[in-house]
């Protein structure tokens, strides 16, 4: 179960990395940049919540 959660977190991190790398190509597209700025804080909050839940389950 813990391994599954770690794998999902790694998948999430790689998705964020893909978002960052595509953001460099998006510099001219303002809508995509706006989506990126909205999506990153939401993603960070989700990641924090998932991490907290994992710690609650482990301890």
C-alpha positions as CSV (number, residue, x, y, z in Angstrom):
1,X,0.0,0.0,0.0
2,X,2.8,2.4,0.9
3,X,4.7,1.4,-2.3
4,X,1.6,2.2,-4.3
5,X,1.3,5.7,-2.7
6,X,5.0,6.4,-3.3
7,X,4.6,5.3,-7.0
8,X,1.6,7.6,-7.4
9,X,3.6,10.5,-5.9
10,X,6.5,9.8,-8.3
11,X,4.0,9.8,-11.1
12,X,2.7,13.1,-9.9
13,X,6.2,14.6,-9.7
14,X,7.0,13.5,-13.2
15,X,3.7,15.0,-14.4
16,X,4.7,18.3,-12.7
17,X,8.1,18.1,-14.5
18,X,6.4,17.6,-17.8
19,X,4.3,20.6,-17.1
20,X,7.4,22.7,-16.3
21,X,9.2,21.5,-19.5
22,X,6.3,22.3,-21.7
23,X,5.9,25.7,-20.0
24,X,9.1,26.7,-21.6
25,X,7.6,26.1,-25.1
26,X,4.4,27.9,-24.0
27,X,5.9,31.3,-23.4
28,X,3.9,32.9,-26.2
29,X,0.6,31.2,-25.2
30,X,-0.8,33.3,-22.4
31,X,-3.8,31.0,-21.7
32,X,-1.5,28.0,-21.1
33,X,0.7,30.0,-18.8
34,X,-2.4,31.1,-16.9
35,X,-3.5,27.4,-16.6
36,X,0.0,26.6,-15.4
37,X,0.0,29.3,-12.7
38,X,-3.5,28.1,-11.5
39,X,-2.6,24.4,-11.8
40,X,0.7,24.4,-10.0
41,X,-0.6,25.8,-6.6
42,X,-3.5,23.3,-6.8
43,X,-1.1,20.5,-7.6
44,X,1.2,21.5,-4.7
45,X,-1.8,21.6,-2.3
46,X,-2.9,18.1,-3.5
47,X,0.6,16.8,-3.0
48,X,0.8,18.2,0.5
49,X,-2.6,16.7,1.4
50,X,-1.5,13.3,0.0
51,X,1.7,13.4,1.9
52,X,-0.1,14.3,5.2
53,X,-2.5,11.4,4.6
54,X,0.4,9.0,4.0
55,X,2.1,10.1,7.2
56,X,-1.2,9.6,9.1
57,X,-1.5,6.1,7.7
58,X,2.1,5.2,8.4
59,X,2.3,6.5,11.9
